[in-house]
Amino acid sequence: MFLRLGCGKRIFSLADRRCAAELARAGVPLAVVADAMLLGAARKYQSWLNHGPSAPIGSLEYFRALIDEAQQQPLPVVYREYLQATTREFARRWSKTAGLKPAGAKK
């Protein structure tokens, strides 16, 4: 999922693997990590669309605070679905604005 965000670096580094392993050892559910990545991606795209480009999400570590947020207040299913649709739309708009294709888009 990290590699498909489209607003992050397109590599999953050794540090990312270590972070993922730490999260797994800590018992963080994959669904919580996925929700955190969805929140982060939506916020990054919204920032880009409102303020222009900034550095892409550099690592899985970027999502630590969002993981805590998602653990403390899980996303309702309806909001998760809304974020998924919104993030896809933001990615489409950003790729059009930036002249890029989002990660995972067919060429």
C-alpha positions as CSV (number, residue, x, y, z in Angstrom):
1,M,0.0,0.0,0.0
2,F,2.8,2.4,0.8
3,L,4.3,2.1,-2.6
4,R,0.9,2.7,-4.3
5,L,0.1,5.9,-2.4
6,G,1.5,8.0,-5.2
7,C,2.5,10.8,-2.9
8,G,5.5,9.0,-1.4
9,K,8.9,7.9,-2.5
10,R,8.6,4.9,-4.7
11,I,10.8,2.6,-2.6
12,F,10.3,0.6,0.5
13,S,13.6,0.8,2.2
14,L,15.2,-1.3,4.9
15,A,14.2,1.3,7.4
16,D,10.6,0.9,6.2
17,R,10.9,-2.8,6.7
18,R,12.2,-2.3,10.2
19,C,9.4,0.1,11.0
20,A,6.8,-2.4,9.7
21,A,8.4,-5.1,11.8
22,E,8.2,-2.9,14.9
23,L,4.6,-2.2,14.2
24,A,3.8,-5.9,13.8
25,R,5.7,-6.8,17.0
26,A,3.8,-4.1,18.8
27,G,0.6,-5.7,17.6
28,V,-0.6,-2.8,15.6
29,P,-3.3,-4.2,13.3
30,L,-2.7,-3.8,9.6
31,A,-6.0,-2.1,9.2
32,V,-4.9,0.6,11.5
33,V,-1.7,1.1,9.5
34,A,-3.7,1.2,6.3
35,D,-6.1,3.8,7.8
36,A,-3.1,5.9,8.9
37,M,-1.6,5.8,5.4
38,L,-4.9,6.8,3.9
39,L,-5.2,9.7,6.2
40,G,-1.6,10.8,5.5
41,A,-2.0,10.4,1.7
42,A,-5.3,12.5,1.8
43,R,-3.6,15.2,3.8
44,K,-0.5,15.2,1.6
45,Y,-2.5,15.5,-1.6
46,Q,-4.7,18.2,-0.1
47,S,-1.6,20.1,0.9
48,W,-0.1,19.8,-2.6
49,L,-3.4,20.9,-4.2
50,N,-3.7,23.9,-1.9
51,H,-0.1,25.0,-1.6
52,G,1.9,23.3,-4.4
53,P,4.5,20.6,-4.2
54,S,6.5,19.8,-1.2
55,A,8.6,16.7,-0.4
56,P,6.8,13.4,-0.9
57,I,6.2,11.2,2.0
58,G,9.7,9.7,2.6
59,S,9.1,6.7,4.8
60,L,6.7,4.6,6.7
61,E,7.9,6.4,9.8
62,Y,5.9,9.5,8.6
63,F,2.7,7.7,9.6
64,R,3.6,7.0,13.3
65,A,1.6,9.9,14.7
66,L,-1.3,9.0,12.4
67,I,-1.1,5.4,13.5
68,D,-1.5,6.6,17.1
69,E,-4.4,8.8,16.0
70,A,-6.1,5.9,14.2
71,Q,-5.6,3.6,17.2
72,Q,-7.2,6.1,19.6
73,Q,-10.0,6.9,17.3
74,P,-10.7,4.2,14.6
75,L,-12.1,5.4,11.3
76,P,-15.8,4.6,10.8
77,V,-16.3,2.5,7.7
78,V,-18.2,5.2,5.9
79,Y,-15.4,7.7,6.5
80,R,-12.7,5.2,5.4
81,E,-14.7,4.8,2.1
82,Y,-15.0,8.6,1.8
83,L,-11.2,9.0,2.3
84,Q,-10.5,6.3,-0.3
85,A,-12.6,8.0,-2.9
86,T,-11.3,11.5,-1.9
87,T,-7.7,10.3,-2.1
88,R,-8.2,8.8,-5.5
89,E,-9.7,12.1,-6.7
90,F,-6.9,14.2,-5.1
91,A,-4.3,11.9,-6.7
92,R,-6.0,12.3,-10.1
93,R,-6.2,16.0,-9.8
94,W,-2.7,16.3,-8.6
95,S,-1.3,14.1,-11.4
96,K,-3.2,16.3,-13.9
97,T,-1.9,19.5,-12.3
98,A,1.6,18.2,-11.9
99,G,1.6,16.4,-15.3
100,L,2.3,13.1,-13.5
101,K,0.6,9.7,-13.2
102,P,-0.2,8.6,-9.6
103,A,1.6,5.4,-8.5
104,G,-0.2,2.3,-9.5
105,A,-1.9,4.0,-12.5
106,K,-1.8,2.2,-15.8
107,K,0.4,3.7,-18.4
